[in-house]
Amino acid sequence: MTKIEKLIQLYLEAGEELLQQIRSLEDGTKRSRKQAILRQITAIIAKLQMESLELGTQIIEESYLEGSEVTVEELVQQGFEEVATKLTSVIHEQAVQAIMDDVFYRILEATEHMEQDAKNRVEEAVRRANEQSLVQGISRRQATKQAIAELANKGITGIVYKNGTEMPAEKYMANVIQYHQRKAHVDGAINRMIDNNQDLVYVNLVGITCEMCAKYQGRVYSISGKDSRFPKLTQRPPFHGHCVHNATPWVEEYHDEDEIEQALKDSNLPFTDNRTEQNIKKYEQLQKEKSQKNETRKQWIRYKSRMPDLPDLRTFASHKARNTKQYQEWMEDYRKFNLEIKKSNS
């Protein structure tokens, strides 16, 4: 399991723990019981913040270092005899810290939403239980069970967008860490170029891509903007979440006249979406397939956390695609496992 998968699993498990706290109201809704549950929710969130920040820091630092090392290798391959390789300059420290500051903010944002969502559900469950027992005349325990059944049937929210859309915590953090991991890799690469006085950088060309990336890909840029022949690098990859574009050194001395002429032509094209209709349709199809794969990966992470002996993701996905008997058994085992957890909390 990769570190990103481990990070996502932290949020999946924390979300389930929060739901379990909400379900534990069935043991009683007295004020002291409710306050104990609220305190436990705060403790779960504090633990999640600490563990995800530690893991997130490792992911960002490793990705930044990888980006730097890739650039060093490429410069050596292009004939550079002396290449600066140590990550000791202030530019690297500041770059990593800037990314981590944003990651930390996103972690706080998500976990604060999670904590508030869980606590709101506890308060709402108690309110509904009191109201239903008084108005409808049913037992408080039965009223509480009904309220919990309604309030604990969906995952804990990680973010609420301006339009009111709610995103589960694990999905939001998956987007956050994957974007910042790619950003760390690219920044590590570009800052290593700056260390070695290399001003020209190439943003790779991906055949099938989105509308935004189509505007920026396949071009040579001037990092500083001092080389007026090429556009200034004002927009670094990644251009959005899950972007796969990268930046590599483009050393003019190692290109012939035709290659330089083509680079100048491509780099100074209008910044517009130049994809063909066929490429647009292909991209939409790939996005649909990717979404299905992501759902399978998230399912595998959930199952793996409950069933450690589950095989690797590739094997799991193969069984799911064929809907094999083995896959049916895994689903049944996972269902039984969750039922046991609910029973232990009832």
C-alpha positions, -999 to 999 in steps of 0.1 A, spaced: 0 0 0 14 34 -10 17 63 14 -11 81 -4 -33 50 0 -24 49 37 -34 86 40 -67 79 24 -72 49 47 -67 72 77 -97 93 67 -118 62 59 -111 47 93 -116 80 111 -149 85 93 -161 51 104 -150 57 140 -170 89 140 -200 71 127 -196 45 154 -196 73 181 -229 85 167 -243 50 167 -232 46 203 -259 70 214 -282 40 214 -266 33 248 -281 64 262 -287 101 254 -282 116 288 -261 148 289 -231 131 304 -232 104 278 -235 130 250 -206 150 264 -184 119 265 -192 112 229 -184 148 218 -150 145 237 -142 113 219 -150 129 186 -125 156 193 -99 130 203 -104 111 170 -100 143 150 -68 153 169 -53 119 162 -62 121 126 -47 156 122 -14 145 137 -11 112 117 -22 128 84 2 157 88 31 134 95 23 112 65 15 141 43 49 157 51 67 125 41 48 123 8 56 160 -1 93 158 9 98 125 -10 81 138 -41 101 171 -41 133 152 -38 123 128 -66 116 158 -89 150 173 -81 168 140 -87 151 134 -120 163 168 -132 198 161 -121 197 128 -141 184 146 -172 210 174 -170 238 148 -167 224 128 -197 224 160 -217 261 165 -211 265 186 -180 297 178 -162 290 197 -130 255 197 -116 243 211 -83 227 182 -64 223 192 -27 190 205 -14 206 230 9 196 264 -6 168 285 8 148 281 -24 142 244 -16 134 249 20 109 277 12 93 257 -17 87 226 5 74 247 34 50 266 11 35 234 -1 33 219 34 16 251 47 -11 246 21 -14 209 28 -17 216 65 -44 242 59 -63 216 38 -60 190 65 -73 214 91 -101 224 68 -112 188 62 -109 177 98 -127 207 111 -156 199 88 -155 163 99 -156 172 136 -184 197 131 -204 172 109 -201 144 135 -210 167 165 -239 182 146 -253 147 140 -249 138 177 -269 170 187 -295 163 160 -299 126 170 -305 137 206 -329 164 195 -349 141 173 -350 114 200 -364 138 225 -389 152 201 -402 119 188 -405 103 222 -426 133 234 -447 139 203 -451 104 190 -451 86 223 -426 60 214 -398 48 237 -367 70 239 -345 41 229 -366 34 198 -367 71 189 -329 72 193 -324 42 170 -346 58 143 -327 90 145 -293 73 143 -305 52 114 -312 84 94 -281 103 105 -255 76 102 -263 63 68 -237 84 49 -200 91 52 -186 120 72 -183 152 52 -148 166 45 -157 198 27 -188 218 17 -184 238 -15 -200 272 -20 -228 257 -41 -237 234 -12 -221 202 -26 -207 180 1 -176 158 -5 -166 129 17 -135 135 37 -114 107 21 -123 118 -14 -114 154 -7 -80 145 9 -72 121 -20 -76 151 -43 -56 174 -21 -26 151 -15 -24 139 -51 -23 175 -64 3 186 -39 24 155 -45 26 164 -82 33 201 -74 62 191 -51 76 170 -79 74 198 -104 87 225 -80 116 202 -71 125 198 -108 122 235 -117 141 248 -86 169 223 -94 170 239 -129 173 273 -113 202 260 -91 220 251 -123 212 283 -142 189 266 -166 161 290 -177 142 270 -203 118 243 -193 96 220 -214 61 211 -203 54 176 -217 28 168 -244 1 144 -234 -20 131 -264 -53 128 -246 -59 156 -221 -84 181 -207 -93 215 -220 -71 234 -195 -40 213 -200 -44 215 -238 -36 252 -236 -3 248 -218 12 215 -229 39 208 -255 56 242 -250 90 255 -240 89 283 -214 113 307 -199 113 303 -161 125 339 -155 108 355 -185 141 370 -196 142 349 -228 115 368 -248 115 341 -276 95 319 -253 64 326 -231 72 331 -194 64 302 -171 35 319 -152 15 287 -148 34 257 -136 21 222 -137 0 207 -122 -27 227 -138 -55 210 -117 -61 181 -95 -49 147 -110 -29 166 -136 -1 144 -151 19 171 -167 55 176 -158 84 200 -164 119 191 -176 150 210 -187 152 222 -223 188 229 -231 190 247 -264 226 236 -272 214 200 -274 188 207 -301 194 212 -338 180 242 -358 149 224 -370 140 213 -334 146 249 -321 124 263 -349 96 239 -341 98 246 -304 95 283 -311 65 278 -333 47 254 -309 55 275 -278 41 307 -293 8 293 -305 -24 309 -290 -32 296 -256 -65 279 -266 -80 245 -265 -67 229 -297 -80 194 -292 -98 175 -320 -134 162 -315 -120 127 -314 -95 136 -287 -122 153 -266 -145 122 -268 -115 99 -260 -107 121 -230 -143 119 -217 -142 81 -221 -109 78 -202 -123 100 -174 -153 77 -171 -130 46 -169 -107 64 -144 -137 72 -122 -146 35 -121 -110 26 -113 -109 51 -85 -141 37 -70 -126 2 -71 -94 15 -54 -114 32 -26 -134 0 -21 -102 -21 -20 -87 3 7 -119 -1 28 -119 -38 25 -81 -41 31 -85 -21 64 -110 -48 76 -95 -78 59 -56 -77 59 -53 -109 39 -70 -94 9 -48 -96 -22 -33 -67 -40 -54 -40 -58 -49 -55 -93 -61 -89 -83 -91 -75 -64 -100 -53 -94 -98 -83 -117 -122 -104 -95 -146 -74 -93 -147 -68 -130 -156 -105 -136 -179 -106 -105 -163 -139 -95 -175 -161 -66 -144 -149 -47 -155 -113 -51 -190 -121 -38 -174 -138 -8 -153 -107 0 -183 -85 -2 -202 -108 22 -172 -110 46 -170 -72 46 -208 -69 52 -206 -93 81 -176 -75 96 -195 -42 96 -225 -59 112 -203 -72 140 -190 -37 146 -226 -23 148 -237 -51 172 -207 -44 195 -218 -8 197 -255 -15 203 
